[in-house]
Amino acid sequence: MTTSAPRSSPLALTVLALLHYKPLHPYGIQRLVKEWGKEQVVNVKQRASLYRTIERLNGDGLIAVRETGRDQQYPERTVYEVTAAGRETARTWLEEMLSAPKQEFPEFPAALSNLLLLMPEDIADVLKQRADALAKKLDGLEAAMASEEKQGLPRVTRLETEYLRAVTAAELKWVRGVVEDLRTGRLAWSKEQLDAFAAEPTRQ
């Protein structure tokens, strides 16, 4: 076991949570992530990242090998179970992630901070493409919510989809507003304005 505190991540928390359900091998974890719709919030497209996370959790003593088995259809598979330390750590991570907003650095805000590399009409065009993609994503989330509700799933099991739907709808509304402002000229600037602003002494 390592001496430093175990490092949290969305995928690590999800692995621990699924192992609360029952002991699983890595493929079983990946399958449940997809079956339960958790691929919306954790990235398991690359199986290597899942295996690295499992190895780290095992090294930290948060999970342990339950058994190793083999049958005719599959190669040897190691089944893992959550440890007492894993259960306690999962609860701590969950409480921290829920209570404290984390400073994250997603791509979109970084791109917005560098918009001046493009002309206004180009910005409007690419943001229109984003709006179209967001609208499609929103349709998918609303369909997923309707399906989950139809299945009779308790709301607590559907909150991540509900959250993603709310965030996507808010972003779509904002992006469409920016596109409209660019098209109508309400959002405009000139090189002279920017040069003059850059030349001003820093305000204290």
C-alpha atoms as an extended CHARMM CRD file, in Angstrom:
* protein
*
       204  EXT
         1         1  MET       CA              0.0000000000        0.0000000000        0.0000000000  PROA      1               0.0000000000
         2         2  THR       CA              1.2490000000        3.4960000000       -0.7960000000  PROA      2               0.0000000000
         3         3  THR       CA              1.9500000000        5.9740000000        1.9890000000  PROA      3               0.0000000000
         4         4  SER       CA              0.4280000000        9.0010000000        0.2220000000  PROA      4               0.0000000000
         5         5  ALA       CA             -3.3010000000        9.6530000000        0.2690000000  PROA      5               0.0000000000
         6         6  PRO       CA             -5.1620000000        7.8910000000       -2.5650000000  PROA      6               0.0000000000
         7         7  ARG       CA             -5.8500000000       10.2180000000       -5.4920000000  PROA      7               0.0000000000
         8         8  SER       CA             -9.4900000000       10.6490000000       -6.4440000000  PROA      8               0.0000000000
         9         9  SER       CA            -10.9140000000       10.7370000000       -9.9580000000  PROA      9               0.0000000000
        10        10  PRO       CA            -14.3880000000       10.2760000000      -11.4550000000  PROA      10              0.0000000000
        11        11  LEU       CA            -13.3840000000        6.8920000000      -12.8640000000  PROA      11              0.0000000000
        12        12  ALA       CA            -11.8020000000        5.7240000000       -9.6010000000  PROA      12              0.0000000000
        13        13  LEU       CA            -14.9300000000        6.6920000000       -7.6670000000  PROA      13              0.0000000000
        14        14  THR       CA            -17.1250000000        4.8810000000      -10.1770000000  PROA      14              0.0000000000
        15        15  VAL       CA            -15.0310000000        1.7020000000       -9.9490000000  PROA      15              0.0000000000
        16        16  LEU       CA            -15.3230000000        1.7260000000       -6.1630000000  PROA      16              0.0000000000
        17        17  ALA       CA            -19.0590000000        2.3840000000       -6.3780000000  PROA      17              0.0000000000
        18        18  LEU       CA            -19.6380000000       -0.5160000000       -8.7710000000  PROA      18              0.0000000000
        19        19  LEU       CA            -17.6020000000       -2.8450000000       -6.5680000000  PROA      19              0.0000000000
        20        20  HSD       CA            -19.9260000000       -1.8970000000       -3.6930000000  PROA      20              0.0000000000
        21        21  TYR       CA            -22.5920000000       -3.6030000000       -5.8160000000  PROA      21              0.0000000000
        22        22  LYS       CA            -20.6710000000       -6.8690000000       -6.2420000000  PROA      22              0.0000000000
        23        23  PRO       CA            -17.1460000000       -8.1760000000       -7.0140000000  PROA      23              0.0000000000
        24        24  LEU       CA            -16.3420000000       -7.6940000000      -10.6930000000  PROA      24              0.0000000000
        25        25  HSD       CA            -13.5850000000       -8.2180000000      -13.2340000000  PROA      25              0.0000000000
        26        26  PRO       CA            -12.4940000000       -5.2110000000      -15.3720000000  PROA      26              0.0000000000
        27        27  TYR       CA            -14.6730000000       -6.1820000000      -18.3340000000  PROA      27              0.0000000000
        28        28  GLY       CA            -17.6700000000       -6.4890000000      -16.0130000000  PROA      28              0.0000000000
        29        29  ILE       CA            -16.9640000000       -3.0140000000      -14.6540000000  PROA      29              0.0000000000
        30        30  GLN       CA            -16.7690000000       -1.5810000000      -18.1670000000  PROA      30              0.0000000000
        31        31  ARG       CA            -19.9960000000       -3.3480000000      -19.1520000000  PROA      31              0.0000000000
        32        32  LEU       CA            -21.9040000000       -2.0250000000      -16.1270000000  PROA      32              0.0000000000
        33        33  VAL       CA            -20.6360000000        1.5130000000      -16.7580000000  PROA      33              0.0000000000
        34        34  LYS       CA            -22.2560000000        1.3520000000      -20.1950000000  PROA      34              0.0000000000
        35        35  GLU       CA            -25.4010000000       -0.5080000000      -19.1210000000  PROA      35              0.0000000000
        36        36  TRP       CA            -26.0940000000        1.9380000000      -16.3130000000  PROA      36              0.0000000000
        37        37  GLY       CA            -25.4140000000        4.9970000000      -18.4920000000  PROA      37              0.0000000000
        38        38  LYS       CA            -22.3760000000        6.1110000000      -16.5310000000  PROA      38              0.0000000000
        39        39  GLU       CA            -20.3420000000        6.5970000000      -19.7130000000  PROA      39              0.0000000000
        40        40  GLN       CA            -22.0200000000       10.0230000000      -19.8170000000  PROA      40              0.0000000000
        41        41  VAL       CA            -19.9170000000       11.1000000000      -16.8380000000  PROA      41              0.0000000000
        42        42  VAL       CA            -16.8250000000        8.8550000000      -16.8970000000  PROA      42              0.0000000000
        43        43  ASN       CA            -14.5840000000        7.9580000000      -19.8150000000  PROA      43              0.0000000000
        44        44  VAL       CA            -14.1680000000        4.2090000000      -20.3190000000  PROA      44              0.0000000000
        45        45  LYS       CA            -13.6210000000        4.2710000000      -24.0790000000  PROA      45              0.0000000000
        46        46  GLN       CA             -9.9690000000        3.4190000000      -23.5520000000  PROA      46              0.0000000000
        47        47  ARG       CA             -9.8070000000        0.1630000000      -21.6130000000  PROA      47              0.0000000000
        48        48  ALA       CA             -6.1680000000        0.9060000000      -20.7310000000  PROA      48              0.0000000000
        49        49  SER       CA             -7.2560000000        3.8420000000      -18.5380000000  PROA      49              0.0000000000
        50        50  LEU       CA             -9.6650000000        1.5550000000      -16.6830000000  PROA      50              0.0000000000
        51        51  TYR       CA             -6.9180000000       -1.0120000000      -16.0910000000  PROA      51              0.0000000000
        52        52  ARG       CA             -4.5340000000        1.6890000000      -14.8470000000  PROA      52              0.0000000000
        53        53  THR       CA             -7.1930000000        2.9400000000      -12.4370000000  PROA      53              0.0000000000
        54        54  ILE       CA             -7.8300000000       -0.5860000000      -11.1610000000  PROA      54              0.0000000000
        55        55  GLU       CA             -4.1040000000       -1.1830000000      -10.6730000000  PROA      55              0.0000000000
        56        56  ARG       CA             -3.8000000000        2.0900000000       -8.7460000000  PROA      56              0.0000000000
        57        57  LEU       CA             -6.7820000000        1.3000000000       -6.5250000000  PROA      57              0.0000000000
        58        58  ASN       CA             -5.3610000000       -2.1550000000       -5.8570000000  PROA      58              0.0000000000
        59        59  GLY       CA             -1.9510000000       -0.6750000000       -5.0430000000  PROA      59              0.0000000000
        60        60  ASP       CA             -3.5880000000        1.8030000000       -2.6640000000  PROA      60              0.0000000000
        61        61  GLY       CA             -5.3960000000       -1.0150000000       -0.8670000000  PROA      61              0.0000000000
        62        62  LEU       CA             -8.8390000000        0.2710000000       -1.8220000000  PROA      62              0.0000000000
        63        63  ILE       CA             -9.6960000000       -2.8920000000       -3.7500000000  PROA      63              0.0000000000
        64        64  ALA       CA             -8.3170000000       -6.4230000000       -3.5460000000  PROA      64              0.0000000000
        65        65  VAL       CA             -8.2060000000       -9.5290000000       -5.7140000000  PROA      65              0.0000000000
        66        66  ARG       CA            -11.1610000000      -11.7590000000       -4.8960000000  PROA      66              0.0000000000
        67        67  GLU       CA            -10.3070000000      -14.5720000000       -7.3040000000  PROA      67              0.0000000000
        68        68  THR       CA             -8.7920000000      -15.3510000000      -10.6600000000  PROA      68              0.0000000000
        69        69  GLY       CA            -10.6440000000      -17.6140000000      -13.0400000000  PROA      69              0.0000000000
        70        70  ARG       CA            -10.6010000000      -18.9010000000      -16.5870000000  PROA      70              0.0000000000
        71        71  ASP       CA            -13.1310000000      -20.6050000000      -18.8430000000  PROA      71              0.0000000000
        72        72  GLN       CA            -13.1400000000      -21.7770000000      -22.4380000000  PROA      72              0.0000000000
        73        73  GLN       CA            -14.6960000000      -18.6100000000      -23.8440000000  PROA      73              0.0000000000
        74        74  TYR       CA            -12.5660000000      -15.9730000000      -22.1030000000  PROA      74              0.0000000000
        75        75  PRO       CA             -8.9310000000      -15.4900000000      -21.0880000000  PROA      75              0.0000000000
        76        76  GLU       CA             -7.9460000000      -15.4420000000      -17.4360000000  PROA      76              0.0000000000
        77        77  ARG       CA             -9.9240000000      -12.8180000000      -15.5270000000  PROA      77              0.0000000000
        78        78  THR       CA             -9.1520000000      -11.2790000000      -12.1680000000  PROA      78              0.0000000000
        79        79  VAL       CA            -12.1690000000      -10.4560000000      -10.0360000000  PROA      79              0.0000000000
        80        80  TYR       CA            -11.8060000000       -7.5370000000       -7.6180000000  PROA      80              0.0000000000
        81        81  GLU       CA            -13.7380000000       -6.5710000000       -4.4950000000  PROA      81              0.0000000000
        82        82  VAL       CA            -13.8210000000       -3.3360000000       -2.5430000000  PROA      82              0.0000000000
        83        83  THR       CA            -12.0020000000       -3.2680000000        0.8020000000  PROA      83              0.0000000000
        84        84  ALA       CA            -13.0750000000       -1.5620000000        4.0220000000  PROA      84              0.0000000000
        85        85  ALA       CA            -10.5960000000        1.2130000000        3.2410000000  PROA      85              0.0000000000
        86        86  GLY       CA            -12.1230000000        1.4770000000       -0.2470000000  PROA      86              0.0000000000
        87        87  ARG       CA            -15.6100000000        1.8890000000        1.1660000000  PROA      87              0.0000000000
        88        88  GLU       CA            -14.4700000000        4.6430000000        3.5210000000  PROA      88              0.0000000000
        89        89  THR       CA            -12.4510000000        6.3860000000        0.8030000000  PROA      89              0.0000000000
        90        90  ALA       CA            -15.3280000000        6.2390000000       -1.6890000000  PROA      90              0.0000000000
        91        91  ARG       CA            -17.5940000000        7.9620000000        0.8250000000  PROA      91              0.0000000000
        92        92  THR       CA            -14.9690000000       10.6490000000        1.4930000000  PROA      92              0.0000000000
        93        93  TRP       CA            -14.4050000000       11.2580000000       -2.2250000000  PROA      93              0.0000000000
        94        94  LEU       CA            -18.1340000000       11.4240000000       -2.9000000000  PROA      94              0.0000000000
        95        95  GLU       CA            -18.7460000000       13.9690000000       -0.1480000000  PROA      95              0.0000000000
        96        96  GLU       CA            -15.8300000000       16.1190000000       -1.3630000000  PROA      96              0.0000000000
        97        97  MET       CA            -16.9540000000       16.0150000000       -5.0140000000  PROA      97              0.0000000000
        98        98  LEU       CA            -20.5330000000       16.8880000000       -4.0870000000  PROA      98              0.0000000000
        99        99  SER       CA            -19.7490000000       19.6850000000       -1.6390000000  PROA      99              0.0000000000
       100       100  ALA       CA            -16.7990000000       21.5750000000       -3.1550000000  PROA      100             0.0000000000
       101       101  PRO       CA            -16.7260000000       22.8950000000       -6.7440000000  PROA      101             0.0000000000
       102       102  LYS       CA            -13.3490000000       21.9920000000       -8.2400000000  PROA      102             0.0000000000
       103       103  GLN       CA            -11.2290000000       24.2760000000      -10.3960000000  PROA      103             0.0000000000
       104       104  GLU       CA            -11.1940000000       22.4490000000      -13.7040000000  PROA      104             0.0000000000
       105       105  PHE       CA             -9.8660000000       23.4850000000      -17.0950000000  PROA      105             0.0000000000
       106       106  PRO       CA            -12.1400000000       22.2030000000      -19.8820000000  PROA      106             0.0000000000
       107       107  GLU       CA            -11.3940000000       23.0070000000      -23.5170000000  PROA      107             0.0000000000
       108       108  PHE       CA            -14.3440000000       25.2740000000      -24.3260000000  PROA      108             0.0000000000
       109       109  PRO       CA            -13.5690000000       28.1570000000      -21.9120000000  PROA      109             0.0000000000
       110       110  ALA       CA             -9.9260000000       27.9890000000      -23.0040000000  PROA      110             0.0000000000
       111       111  ALA       CA            -11.0380000000       28.3150000000      -26.6360000000  PROA      111             0.0000000000
       112       112  LEU       CA            -13.3210000000       31.2480000000      -25.7470000000  PROA      112             0.0000000000
       113       113  SER       CA            -10.3630000000       33.0370000000      -24.1600000000  PROA      113             0.0000000000
       114       114  ASN       CA             -8.5710000000       32.9130000000      -27.5140000000  PROA      114             0.0000000000
       115       115  LEU       CA            -11.4180000000       33.8910000000      -29.8470000000  PROA      115             0.0000000000
       116       116  LEU       CA             -9.4880000000       36.8120000000      -31.2890000000  PROA      116             0.0000000000
       117       117  LEU       CA             -7.5450000000       34.4070000000      -33.4660000000  PROA      117             0.0000000000
       118       118  LEU       CA            -10.7180000000       34.2370000000      -35.6110000000  PROA      118             0.0000000000
       119       119  MET       CA            -12.8110000000       36.8170000000      -37.4090000000  PROA      119             0.0000000000
       120       120  PRO       CA            -16.3290000000       37.5180000000      -36.0610000000  PROA      120             0.0000000000
       121       121  GLU       CA            -18.0450000000       35.7290000000      -38.9520000000  PROA      121             0.0000000000
       122       122  ASP       CA            -15.8270000000       32.6790000000      -38.4290000000  PROA      122             0.0000000000
       123       123  ILE       CA            -16.6370000000       32.6470000000      -34.7190000000  PROA      123             0.0000000000
       124       124  ALA       CA            -20.3470000000       32.7490000000      -35.4940000000  PROA      124             0.0000000000
       125       125  ASP       CA            -19.9990000000       29.8350000000      -37.9010000000  PROA      125             0.0000000000
       126       126  VAL       CA            -18.1150000000       27.5510000000      -35.5170000000  PROA      126             0.0000000000
       127       127  LEU       CA            -20.3490000000       28.4280000000      -32.5730000000  PROA      127             0.0000000000
       128       128  LYS       CA            -23.3720000000       27.6320000000      -34.7450000000  PROA      128             0.0000000000
       129       129  GLN       CA            -21.8370000000       24.1930000000      -35.2980000000  PROA      129             0.0000000000
       130       130  ARG       CA            -21.4630000000       23.8200000000      -31.5250000000  PROA      130             0.0000000000
       131       131  ALA       CA            -25.0730000000       24.8690000000      -31.0020000000  PROA      131             0.0000000000
       132       132  ASP       CA            -26.2260000000       22.2160000000      -33.4810000000  PROA      132             0.0000000000
       133       133  ALA       CA            -24.1640000000       19.5690000000      -31.6620000000  PROA      133             0.0000000000
       134       134  LEU       CA            -25.5270000000       20.7000000000      -28.2950000000  PROA      134             0.0000000000
       135       135  ALA       CA            -29.0960000000       20.5460000000      -29.5990000000  PROA      135             0.0000000000
       136       136  LYS       CA            -28.5120000000       16.9670000000      -30.7330000000  PROA      136             0.0000000000
       137       137  LYS       CA            -26.9750000000       16.0710000000      -27.3800000000  PROA      137             0.0000000000
       138       138  LEU       CA            -29.9150000000       17.6740000000      -25.5830000000  PROA      138             0.0000000000
       139       139  ASP       CA            -32.3670000000       15.6000000000      -27.6190000000  PROA      139             0.0000000000
       140       140  GLY       CA            -30.4730000000       12.4650000000      -26.6070000000  PROA      140             0.0000000000
       141       141  LEU       CA            -30.4800000000       13.4050000000      -22.9270000000  PROA      141             0.0000000000
       142       142  GLU       CA            -34.1940000000       14.1570000000      -22.9630000000  PROA      142             0.0000000000
       143       143  ALA       CA            -34.8590000000       10.8070000000      -24.6380000000  PROA      143             0.0000000000
       144       144  ALA       CA            -32.7220000000        9.0950000000      -21.9950000000  PROA      144             0.0000000000
       145       145  MET       CA            -34.6010000000       10.8620000000      -19.2100000000  PROA      145             0.0000000000
       146       146  ALA       CA            -37.9390000000        9.8250000000      -20.6780000000  PROA      146             0.0000000000
       147       147  SER       CA            -36.7520000000        6.2290000000      -21.0040000000  PROA      147             0.0000000000
       148       148  GLU       CA            -35.4210000000        6.1390000000      -17.4370000000  PROA      148             0.0000000000
       149       149  GLU       CA            -38.6540000000        7.6040000000      -16.0970000000  PROA      149             0.0000000000
       150       150  LYS       CA            -40.6930000000        5.1010000000      -18.0980000000  PROA      150             0.0000000000
       151       151  GLN       CA            -38.6840000000        2.2790000000      -16.5380000000  PROA      151             0.0000000000
       152       152  GLY       CA            -39.7660000000        3.5280000000      -13.1410000000  PROA      152             0.0000000000
       153       153  LEU       CA            -36.2380000000        4.2090000000      -11.9140000000  PROA      153             0.0000000000
       154       154  PRO       CA            -36.0950000000        6.3040000000       -8.7250000000  PROA      154             0.0000000000
       155       155  ARG       CA            -35.1140000000        9.9170000000       -9.3610000000  PROA      155             0.0000000000
       156       156  VAL       CA            -31.9440000000        9.5510000000       -7.2840000000  PROA      156             0.0000000000
       157       157  THR       CA            -30.6090000000        7.1000000000       -9.9060000000  PROA      157             0.0000000000
       158       158  ARG       CA            -31.3060000000        9.6210000000      -12.6890000000  PROA      158             0.0000000000
       159       159  LEU       CA            -29.7870000000       12.7850000000      -11.2340000000  PROA      159             0.0000000000
       160       160  GLU       CA            -26.6430000000       12.7120000000      -13.3910000000  PROA      160             0.0000000000
       161       161  THR       CA            -28.7790000000       12.6940000000      -16.5510000000  PROA      161             0.0000000000
       162       162  GLU       CA            -30.9800000000       15.4370000000      -15.1140000000  PROA      162             0.0000000000
       163       163  TYR       CA            -27.8950000000       17.5330000000      -14.3250000000  PROA      163             0.0000000000
       164       164  LEU       CA            -26.3550000000       17.0110000000      -17.7540000000  PROA      164             0.0000000000
       165       165  ARG       CA            -29.6450000000       17.9730000000      -19.3770000000  PROA      165             0.0000000000
       166       166  ALA       CA            -29.8280000000       21.2170000000      -17.3610000000  PROA      166             0.0000000000
       167       167  VAL       CA            -26.1950000000       22.1430000000      -18.0710000000  PROA      167             0.0000000000
       168       168  THR       CA            -26.4890000000       21.3220000000      -21.7780000000  PROA      168             0.0000000000
       169       169  ALA       CA            -29.7030000000       23.3400000000      -22.1120000000  PROA      169             0.0000000000
       170       170  ALA       CA            -28.0870000000       26.3350000000      -20.3880000000  PROA      170             0.0000000000
       171       171  GLU       CA            -24.9950000000       26.1730000000      -22.5960000000  PROA      171             0.0000000000
       172       172  LEU       CA            -27.1140000000       25.8290000000      -25.7410000000  PROA      172             0.0000000000
       173       173  LYS       CA            -29.1420000000       28.9100000000      -24.8170000000  PROA      173             0.0000000000
       174       174  TRP       CA            -25.9740000000       30.9110000000      -24.1560000000  PROA      174             0.0000000000
       175       175  VAL       CA            -24.1900000000       29.8120000000      -27.3520000000  PROA      175             0.0000000000
       176       176  ARG       CA            -27.2350000000       30.6200000000      -29.4680000000  PROA      176             0.0000000000
       177       177  GLY       CA            -27.3870000000       34.0550000000      -27.8500000000  PROA      177             0.0000000000
       178       178  VAL       CA            -23.7380000000       34.7520000000      -28.6730000000  PROA      178             0.0000000000
       179       179  VAL       CA            -24.2520000000       33.6110000000      -32.2770000000  PROA      179             0.0000000000
       180       180  GLU       CA            -27.2370000000       35.9400000000      -32.6040000000  PROA      180             0.0000000000
       181       181  ASP       CA            -25.2510000000       38.8570000000      -31.1350000000  PROA      181             0.0000000000
       182       182  LEU       CA            -22.4430000000       38.2090000000      -33.6200000000  PROA      182             0.0000000000
       183       183  ARG       CA            -24.8290000000       37.9800000000      -36.5740000000  PROA      183             0.0000000000
       184       184  THR       CA            -26.6530000000       41.1960000000      -35.6620000000  PROA      184             0.0000000000
       185       185  GLY       CA            -23.5410000000       43.1810000000      -34.7370000000  PROA      185             0.0000000000
       186       186  ARG       CA            -24.4100000000       43.5470000000      -31.0510000000  PROA      186             0.0000000000
       187       187  LEU       CA            -21.1360000000       41.7550000000      -30.3610000000  PROA      187             0.0000000000
       188       188  ALA       CA            -18.4490000000       43.5240000000      -32.3810000000  PROA      188             0.0000000000
       189       189  TRP       CA            -14.9540000000       44.8990000000      -31.9850000000  PROA      189             0.0000000000
       190       190  SER       CA            -12.1770000000       46.4510000000      -34.0030000000  PROA      190             0.0000000000
       191       191  LYS       CA             -8.4330000000       46.0290000000      -34.0440000000  PROA      191             0.0000000000
       192       192  GLU       CA             -8.0780000000       49.6600000000      -33.0900000000  PROA      192             0.0000000000
       193       193  GLN       CA            -10.1980000000       49.1810000000      -29.9790000000  PROA      193             0.0000000000
       194       194  LEU       CA             -8.2010000000       46.1450000000      -28.9320000000  PROA      194             0.0000000000
       195       195  ASP       CA             -4.8730000000       47.8500000000      -29.5760000000  PROA      195             0.0000000000
       196       196  ALA       CA             -5.9690000000       50.8730000000      -27.5340000000  PROA      196             0.0000000000
       197       197  PHE       CA             -7.0840000000       48.6500000000      -24.6720000000  PROA      197             0.0000000000
       198       198  ALA       CA             -3.8190000000       46.7020000000      -24.7480000000  PROA      198             0.0000000000
       199       199  ALA       CA             -1.8160000000       49.9550000000      -24.6650000000  PROA      199             0.0000000000
       200       200  GLU       CA             -3.5380000000       51.2320000000      -21.5080000000  PROA      200             0.0000000000
       201       201  PRO       CA             -1.5910000000       50.8590000000      -18.2470000000  PROA      201             0.0000000000
       202       202  THR       CA             -2.8000000000       48.0650000000      -16.0020000000  PROA      202             0.0000000000
       203       203  ARG       CA             -5.5270000000       49.3120000000      -13.6630000000  PROA      203             0.0000000000
       204       204  GLN       CA             -4.9500000000       48.6670000000       -9.9740000000  PROA      204             0.0000000000
